[in-house]
Each structure stands twice: as C-alpha cells, then as structure tokens.
Amino acid sequence: MVLPRNRDYFQIFLASLSPMIFVVLLLAELGLEWVYSLSIITLCYLASFIFWFKNGTKPAAWISKGKLHIRDGVFGTDVIYKDRLESMRYEIGHKRAVAGSNAEEAEMHILVIKMKGFDEWTLPIKDLIEHGPNLRLYKFIRDNFYNLKLVKK
C-alpha cells in the first residue's frame, strides 16, 4: 500500500535550483575562469537534481511487511511496527511556532502512539502539504494499517 506524493515534477525541479544561488555567489567571489565555474555549476546542479528527484519521488507514506513508513519532509522517515502497536490516535488542531516569528503559528497534526511495553509518545506530522489535505495520512492509516481515532484539539 502506498500514499503517493502531492508534489509534482515541476516542484522537484524548482527545489533542485535552490542551492544554485549560493554556488553562483561563491564562485563569483572566488573569481575562477568561466570554464571551471560552469563545470562546477553543472556538477552542483546535477548533484542537487539527483538528490531532490530521489527524495521527491518517494511516496508520502507506505506499508510494507507490517511496518508503516511516514515521510517527514525531505530527509526523515518514521517507522511504526504494527505487531508492537497497542493504540494510536490522530490529533488535529495543534499549533506550533513558526521559525523566525514570535507571533505566527502553523497548524500541525500529531499521531499519539502507544507501543507495547513503552509509554505513549507523540509523532508530529509537520508536512501538511503532503499529509494534511482532506486528512490524507489519517485516512491512509485508518483504511490500510490501523483503525485509529480522529481527535480534534
């Protein structure tokens, strides 16, 4: 079972361009010949594109061999084992502070998980572009992995 990504290939392309601003500024400061600079820019762009394409085409969440994998942005993947799961609920209506702002808050969803032999813990679902619309992640988990409850805070 797979929950596909919401992002499209154009967004992956734009993300791969983001580090190029810093590369170009750094090369301008170094004052290398244009052939070397162009070579470095090309290599950096290819590395960036491969990185973003590899990470951008992975599903938002998937289930394999009794494990739920949830992508958290670009870098992280959280794994929940069904055979160790005692209870789980999906909470909406939480807020978190926005970095760099004292007054702004962003919406955040939370999975509250109780594993056998452990205390209850929370897993923040911050990537609402992928998981939030129409409660995509909640419905995916409920329909394919575990009959969890939806709680509004």
Secondary structure, DSSP 8 states (H G I E B T S, - for coil): -EE--S--HHHHHHHHHTTHHHHHHHHHHHT--HHHHHHHHHHHHHHHHHHHHHHHTS-SEEEETTEEEEEETTTEEEEEEGGGEEEEEEEEEEEEE-TT-SS-EEEEEEEEEEETTS--EEEEE--HHHH-GGGHHHHHHHHHT---EEEE-
